C-alpha cells in the first residue's frame, strides 16, 4: 500500500458530536500536509470545528496546514475550477 503524500479535505465532519469534536486534533496530529477547504455552504457540523481546526493546527505545530475559503455561491462549475486551482496551487507550493 502506498503512503499518502497529502490530504485535501472539504467540509469535513462526523455526524456524531463526540467524534466531530475530536476532528480538529486528529487533523492537527496527522503527519501529512493538509489543505482544508471551507465555505459558507459547509455543513453546520463542519462549521462548528472550522476555527478550532485552524487553531489546533497552529498550537500543535503542524508544519504544513492551509485553510482556504471557497468564496461565492453554492458549488457549481465556476467553484469547481476555483477548487482545482486551489489544489494545484497547494501541490505546487509543496514542490510537486
CORVENFEN-V844798 format. One record per residue. N is the residue number from 1. RES is the residue in one letter. OMEGA is omega in radians with two decimals (* if undefined). Layout:
# CORVENFEN-V844798
n=<N;N>
res=<RES;RES>
omega=<OMEGA;OMEGA>
This chain:
# CORVENFEN-V844798
n=<1;2;3;4;5;6;7;8;9;10;11;12;13;14;15;16;17;18;19;20;21;22;23;24;25;26;27;28;29;30;31;32;33;34;35;36;37;38;39;40;41;42;43;44;45;46;47;48;49;50;51;52;53;54;55;56;57;58;59;60;61;62;63;64;65;66;67;68;69;70;71;72;73;74;75;76;77;78;79;80;81;82;83;84;85;86;87;88;89;90;91;92;93;94;95;96>
res=<X;X;X;X;X;X;X;X;X;X;X;X;X;X;X;X;X;X;X;X;X;X;X;X;X;X;X;X;X;X;X;X;X;X;X;X;X;X;X;X;X;X;X;X;X;X;X;X;X;X;X;X;X;X;X;X;X;X;X;X;X;X;X;X;X;X;X;X;X;X;X;X;X;X;X;X;X;X;X;X;X;X;X;X;X;X;X;X;X;X;X;X;X;X;X;X>
omega=<-3.14;3.12;3.12;-3.12;-3.13;-3.12;3.04;3.14;3.14;3.11;-3.08;3.04;2.97;-3.10;3.04;-3.00;-3.10;3.12;3.13;3.13;3.11;-3.07;3.13;3.14;3.11;3.13;-3.11;-3.04;3.11;-2.97;-3.09;3.08;-3.10;2.96;-3.07;-3.13;-3.14;3.07;3.09;-3.05;-3.14;3.06;-3.11;3.10;3.11;-3.14;3.13;-3.10;-3.06;-3.12;-3.12;3.09;-3.14;-3.11;-3.14;3.11;3.13;-3.07;3.09;3.09;3.05;-3.02;-3.05;3.11;3.06;3.03;-3.09;-3.13;3.03;-3.01;2.99;-3.05;3.07;-3.08;3.07;-3.08;3.13;3.13;3.11;3.07;3.12;3.13;3.14;3.08;3.08;-3.13;3.11;3.10;3.13;-3.12;3.06;3.09;3.13;3.09;-3.13;*>
